[in-house]
Structure formats: C-alpha cells, structure tokens
Amino acid sequence: MGPTQKADAREQTLSRMLAMLEEAAGRGASLVVFPELAFTTFFPRWFLEGDALDQYFERGMPNPAVAKLFERARALRVGFYVGYAELTPEGRRYNCAILVDRDGEILGRYRKVHLPGSVEPREGARYQQLEKRYFEYGDLGFPAFRAGSAWAHAIMGMMICNDRRWPESWRVLGLQGVELVCIGYNSAAYDPNGGSTEDASLRTFHSTLVTQANAYMNATWAISVAKAGEEDGSGLIGGSCIVDPNGRIVAQAATLTDEVIVADIDLDLCRQGKDKMFNFAAHRRPEQYRVITERAGVIEPAVLDAD
C-alpha cells in the first residue's frame, strides 16, 4: 500500500483500500492483508497532544468511518486483516490489528507487543518514533485463531511491524500450530532512532529476512504487508511479500505504491516442517535452553555455574 499523507481525507484512503480489495477479489483472493495503521498516516513520527492525537484513534471497529470496507468485503466474500490505532471504552490506547472473516465478523484481535521508539521526543530529530508514548504494550499475548471452512480451518495468527523481528513472537504462535501469520508494518526507510548505519536497502533486506527465516523455522505461511513510499516527507520501506513454510517468497511487491500481490496458499505445505524437521514434540528440548529471569523489570540471563 502506498503512502497516506497527513492531509489525506479518510474517505480518500478508504477509497484506495476498497479499490485494492476489489482487485484482489477479482483475482480470486479470499483474504486481503492491509498494513499497520492502514487508515491514517504513521502519526507516531510527530509529537502530538489532545485532539491532534485523538483524531487518529478508532473508538470501535467497525465504525461509520470504515463501515464501507466491512460491507464491501462481506459482499465480495473476502476476509481481511487491517491495522489501526485503538482507543478502548476505558480510555486505553493500543496499536491494534483485527482479522475479519468472509462473513464480516471479527475472528480475532491482536495488540502490538514490541513497541519501538521512545516515550520522550528525541531532541533535534526531524522525525520521531513515539509509539511508546502513544500506545500501551499489547495485553493479549500472541493468540492463534482457528478459521472456518472458508479458509480450510487454518490456524492463524497476527503480528504488527516490530513484532516480526522478534523470534519469540513467531515461536509462541508456532507452539500453537500456526499455519498462516498476517503482518502489517510501517517501517522507516532510515534508522528511526538516529544514526546512519541503516538505509532503505538494508532495512528492506532485514524485513524480508526475518519473515523468510521465521516462516521456515515455524513451518508457517506468512503474509507481510507494508505501507510504503514517501509519507509526509518521511520514507517508508516496501517489500510486501508472501512467504511459504519453506521460507520461499512466492509473491513480492515491486513498487512503493498501491499494489496487489496474490498467491495460492496450500496449508499442506506446512506439514513437511511441522511433522519432520520442526516437529516440536519430537525434537524440541526446552529443558536444555538457557533460563532467563526477570529482575526489576529487566530480562537477564540466569547465572550458570562455570564449573
């Protein structure tokens, strides 16, 4: 999905998403994956307060502003994953994603666990990364959801952006037998924490690398989808891809604009890994893995006897 500018009206962005939904359905898709914070620009790059911040949050899902997406998807018999900023009735804020089935019902909800950036703005930085300021850490863990017959009863899971870089995210889903992981992201085309050691090429490589490696090690399909391009003067990487359980890319975006990629997903391809190489019940040895302990909120390796 191409960039969404700060000045873009919600209706304009929704129209683009509906056009991609229509194209995907026309090409035979039954599941469409949209990016993280798909309805808006990536607002954590700015210091915001009050109404200037609140305008980016959804107070329910679906709601009147996005109802057309649910209605059209239901009519087309296409389900979808979409990320958005969630404001709960209790006033809590999360970077959230939902999985909606082909009947337009919410099958599952996920709240981003691995929040990057900082609480306080970095002095002198042109763009900030303030997810820790605007969102709470996700409180739902990494749940897996059993889809219905329309999606071959697939075991499905979700992540958002930075989660895909952490092996724990994948392994928790893998231990639940996940067969398809949906991921949306808005990753900067530069080091968002400052410095010049990362550029768009390296960050795109890393994004693809973690998806391929972890899909293979957990014997799962993965659909990883970017919001990409020059957004309000800030670059976002592309690299949207569909990866099979062998870690092979079967479809990949070629542009930084609105683009639909499609692949047939055969869940039986998960069996080679799950039943053989990565048969967790047969081969995994958690009793031999290093123990970690949590002390004063800091995760540290346990002290082992050197003798």
C-alpha positions as CSV (number, residue, x, y, z in Angstrom):
1,M,0.0,0.0,0.0
2,G,1.4,3.4,-1.0
3,P,1.8,6.3,1.4
4,T,-1.0,8.1,3.2
5,Q,-0.3,11.8,3.7
6,K,-1.3,13.7,6.8
7,A,-3.5,15.9,4.6
8,D,-5.4,13.0,3.0
9,A,-9.0,12.7,3.9
10,R,-10.2,9.4,5.5
11,E,-12.5,8.9,2.5
12,Q,-9.7,9.1,0.1
13,T,-7.7,6.5,1.9
14,L,-10.7,4.2,2.3
15,S,-11.4,4.5,-1.4
16,R,-7.9,3.3,-2.2
17,M,-8.3,0.4,0.1
18,L,-11.6,-0.5,-1.4
19,A,-10.1,-0.4,-4.9
20,M,-7.4,-2.9,-3.8
21,L,-10.0,-5.1,-2.1
22,E,-11.9,-5.2,-5.4
23,E,-8.8,-6.0,-7.4
24,A,-7.8,-8.8,-5.0
25,A,-11.3,-10.3,-5.1
26,G,-11.3,-10.1,-8.9
27,R,-8.0,-12.1,-8.9
28,G,-9.5,-14.8,-6.7
29,A,-8.4,-13.8,-3.3
30,S,-10.4,-14.8,-0.2
31,L,-8.1,-13.0,2.3
32,V,-6.7,-9.5,1.9
33,V,-4.0,-8.1,4.3
34,F,-3.7,-4.4,4.8
35,P,-0.8,-2.7,6.7
36,E,-0.3,-1.4,10.2
37,L,-2.2,1.8,10.9
38,A,-3.7,1.5,7.4
39,F,-6.4,4.2,7.7
40,T,-4.0,7.0,8.5
41,T,-0.5,8.4,8.1
42,F,2.1,7.0,10.5
43,F,1.4,9.6,13.2
44,P,3.9,8.5,15.8
45,R,6.6,10.3,13.8
46,W,5.3,13.6,15.4
47,F,4.8,15.0,18.9
48,L,1.0,15.3,19.2
49,E,-1.4,16.0,22.1
50,G,-5.1,16.4,22.6
51,D,-7.4,16.5,19.6
52,A,-4.4,16.4,17.2
53,L,-3.6,13.0,18.6
54,D,-7.1,11.7,19.2
55,Q,-8.2,12.1,15.6
56,Y,-6.0,9.1,14.6
57,F,-7.7,6.7,17.0
58,E,-10.7,4.4,16.3
59,R,-13.2,4.1,19.1
60,G,-14.8,1.0,17.8
61,M,-14.4,-1.4,15.0
62,P,-16.2,-1.4,12.7
63,N,-17.3,2.3,12.9
64,P,-19.1,4.6,10.5
65,A,-15.8,5.9,9.0
66,V,-14.7,2.4,7.9
67,A,-18.0,0.6,7.6
68,K,-17.8,0.6,3.8
69,L,-14.7,-1.7,4.0
70,F,-16.6,-4.3,6.0
71,E,-19.7,-4.0,3.9
72,R,-17.9,-4.4,0.6
73,A,-15.7,-7.2,1.9
74,R,-18.8,-9.1,3.1
75,A,-20.5,-8.7,-0.3
76,L,-17.4,-9.9,-2.1
77,R,-17.0,-12.8,0.4
78,V,-13.4,-11.7,1.1
79,G,-12.0,-11.5,4.6
80,F,-9.2,-9.2,5.7
81,Y,-6.5,-8.2,8.2
82,V,-6.2,-4.5,9.0
83,G,-4.2,-2.5,11.5
84,Y,-5.4,0.7,13.2
85,A,-4.9,2.8,16.4
86,E,-7.4,1.6,19.0
87,L,-9.0,3.7,21.8
88,T,-10.9,1.4,24.1
89,P,-14.0,2.5,26.0
90,E,-11.8,2.5,29.2
91,G,-9.5,5.0,27.5
92,R,-6.6,2.7,26.8
93,R,-4.7,3.0,23.6
94,Y,-3.2,0.2,21.5
95,N,-1.6,-0.4,18.1
96,C,-4.1,-3.0,17.1
97,A,-5.0,-5.3,14.3
98,I,-8.0,-7.4,13.6
99,L,-8.7,-10.4,11.4
100,V,-12.2,-10.3,9.8
101,D,-13.7,-13.4,8.3
102,R,-15.6,-13.7,5.0
103,D,-18.9,-13.0,6.7
104,G,-17.6,-9.7,8.0
105,E,-17.3,-10.9,11.6
106,I,-14.2,-10.3,13.7
107,L,-12.4,-13.6,14.1
108,G,-9.5,-12.2,16.2
109,R,-7.9,-9.2,17.7
110,Y,-4.2,-8.5,18.4
111,R,-2.4,-5.7,20.1
112,K,1.2,-4.9,19.3
113,V,3.6,-6.2,22.0
114,H,7.0,-5.0,20.8
115,L,6.7,-1.2,20.7
116,P,9.8,0.5,19.3
117,G,10.9,4.1,19.8
118,S,10.7,6.2,23.0
119,V,8.3,8.0,25.3
120,E,10.0,11.3,25.1
121,P,10.9,13.0,21.8
122,R,14.5,12.9,20.7
123,E,15.9,16.5,20.7
124,G,16.7,17.8,17.3
125,A,15.3,14.9,15.4
126,R,13.3,15.7,12.3
127,Y,11.0,12.7,12.7
128,Q,10.2,10.9,16.0
129,Q,9.3,7.3,16.8
130,L,6.9,7.8,19.7
131,E,4.9,4.6,19.8
132,K,5.9,4.1,23.4
133,R,4.3,7.5,24.2
134,Y,1.0,6.9,22.3
135,F,0.4,3.2,22.8
136,E,0.4,0.8,25.7
137,Y,2.1,-2.6,25.3
138,G,-0.3,-5.2,24.0
139,D,-2.1,-7.2,26.6
140,L,-3.5,-10.1,24.6
141,G,-0.3,-12.1,24.0
142,F,0.1,-13.8,20.7
143,P,-3.2,-15.7,20.3
144,A,-3.8,-18.1,17.4
145,F,-7.3,-18.4,15.9
146,R,-9.0,-21.3,14.1
147,A,-10.6,-20.2,10.9
148,G,-13.7,-21.6,9.5
149,S,-14.2,-23.9,6.5
150,A,-13.9,-21.0,4.0
151,W,-10.2,-20.8,5.0
152,A,-9.7,-24.5,5.3
153,H,-9.8,-24.3,9.1
154,A,-6.4,-22.7,9.1
155,I,-4.7,-21.9,12.4
156,M,-4.0,-18.1,12.0
157,G,-2.0,-15.6,13.9
158,M,-1.2,-11.9,13.8
159,M,1.8,-9.6,14.4
160,I,2.4,-5.9,13.8
161,C,5.6,-4.4,12.4
162,N,8.4,-4.7,15.0
163,D,6.9,-7.9,16.4
164,R,8.2,-9.7,13.2
165,R,11.8,-9.0,14.2
166,W,11.5,-11.0,17.5
167,P,11.7,-14.8,17.3
168,E,9.6,-15.1,20.5
169,S,6.6,-13.7,18.5
170,W,6.8,-16.4,15.9
171,R,7.6,-19.2,18.4
172,V,4.7,-18.5,20.6
173,L,2.4,-18.8,17.5
174,G,4.4,-21.8,16.3
175,L,3.8,-23.6,19.5
176,Q,0.1,-23.2,18.9
177,G,0.5,-24.9,15.5
178,V,0.1,-21.7,13.4
179,E,-0.2,-22.2,9.7
180,L,-0.7,-18.6,8.5
181,V,0.7,-15.4,10.0
182,C,-0.6,-12.0,8.9
183,I,1.7,-9.0,9.5
184,G,1.2,-5.3,8.7
185,Y,4.1,-2.8,9.0
186,N,5.1,0.9,8.6
187,S,8.9,0.6,8.7
188,A,11.1,3.7,8.2
189,A,13.5,3.8,5.2
190,Y,16.1,5.1,7.6
191,D,17.2,4.4,11.2
192,P,14.2,5.9,13.2
193,N,16.3,6.0,16.3
194,G,19.0,8.2,14.8
195,G,22.3,7.3,13.1
196,S,23.3,6.4,9.5
197,T,24.1,2.7,9.8
198,E,20.8,1.6,8.2
199,D,19.4,2.7,4.8
200,A,16.3,1.6,2.9
201,S,18.0,-1.3,1.2
202,L,19.3,-2.8,4.5
203,R,16.1,-2.3,6.3
204,T,14.1,-3.9,3.5
205,F,16.5,-6.8,3.5
206,H,16.1,-7.3,7.2
207,S,12.3,-7.1,6.9
208,T,12.3,-9.9,4.3
209,L,15.0,-11.9,6.1
210,V,13.0,-12.2,9.3
211,T,9.8,-13.2,7.5
212,Q,11.5,-15.9,5.5
213,A,13.6,-17.3,8.3
214,N,10.8,-17.4,10.9
215,A,8.2,-18.8,8.5
216,Y,10.7,-21.7,7.8
217,M,11.6,-22.3,11.4
218,N,7.9,-22.4,12.4
219,A,6.6,-24.1,9.3
220,T,4.0,-21.5,8.5
221,W,2.9,-19.3,5.7
222,A,3.4,-15.6,6.3
223,I,1.9,-12.5,4.6
224,S,3.9,-9.4,5.4
225,V,2.5,-6.1,4.1
226,A,4.0,-2.6,4.1
227,K,2.7,0.9,3.9
228,A,5.5,2.2,1.7
229,G,6.8,5.3,-0.1
230,E,7.3,8.9,0.8
231,E,4.8,9.8,3.5
232,D,4.8,13.4,4.6
233,G,8.5,13.6,3.6
234,S,9.4,10.5,5.6
235,G,10.4,7.4,3.7
236,L,8.8,4.0,4.4
237,I,10.3,0.8,3.0
238,G,8.2,-1.6,0.8
239,G,9.0,-5.3,0.4
240,S,5.5,-6.7,0.9
241,C,5.7,-10.4,0.4
242,I,4.0,-13.8,0.7
243,V,6.3,-16.5,2.1
244,D,5.7,-20.2,2.1
245,P,6.5,-22.6,5.0
246,N,9.9,-23.4,3.3
247,G,10.9,-19.8,3.6
248,R,10.5,-19.2,-0.1
249,I,9.0,-15.9,-1.4
250,V,6.1,-16.8,-3.7
251,A,4.9,-13.2,-4.4
252,Q,6.5,-9.8,-3.7
253,A,5.6,-6.2,-4.4
254,A,7.7,-4.4,-6.9
255,T,6.7,-0.8,-6.2
256,L,6.2,1.6,-3.3
257,T,2.6,2.4,-4.4
258,D,-0.8,0.8,-4.1
259,E,-0.2,-2.7,-5.4
260,V,-1.9,-6.1,-5.1
261,I,0.1,-9.3,-5.0
262,V,-1.7,-12.7,-4.9
263,A,-0.7,-16.3,-4.1
264,D,-2.4,-19.6,-3.7
265,I,-1.8,-20.8,-0.1
266,D,-1.7,-24.6,0.3
267,L,-1.7,-25.4,4.0
268,D,-0.5,-28.9,3.4
269,L,3.0,-27.4,2.7
270,C,3.2,-26.8,6.5
271,R,3.3,-30.5,7.1
272,Q,6.9,-31.1,6.0
273,G,8.2,-28.8,8.6
274,K,5.7,-29.5,11.4
275,D,5.9,-33.3,11.1
276,K,9.6,-33.6,10.4
277,M,12.3,-31.0,10.8
278,F,10.4,-28.8,13.2
279,N,8.3,-31.4,14.9
280,F,8.4,-29.7,18.3
281,A,7.0,-32.6,20.3
282,A,9.7,-34.9,18.9
283,H,12.8,-32.7,18.8
284,R,12.4,-29.6,20.9
285,R,14.3,-29.7,24.2
286,P,13.2,-26.7,26.3
287,E,14.8,-28.2,29.4
288,Q,18.2,-27.5,27.8
289,Y,17.5,-23.9,26.7
290,R,19.1,-21.2,28.9
291,V,16.8,-20.0,31.6
292,I,16.0,-16.3,31.8
293,T,14.8,-14.5,34.8
294,E,13.1,-11.2,35.2
295,R,14.6,-8.9,37.8
296,A,13.4,-5.3,38.4
297,G,11.7,-5.3,35.0
298,V,14.9,-6.3,33.2
299,I,15.3,-9.6,31.4
300,E,18.8,-11.0,32.3
301,P,20.4,-14.4,31.5
302,A,20.5,-16.6,34.6
303,V,23.9,-17.1,36.2
304,L,25.2,-20.5,35.3
305,D,27.8,-22.5,37.3
306,A,31.1,-22.3,35.3
307,D,32.5,-25.5,36.9
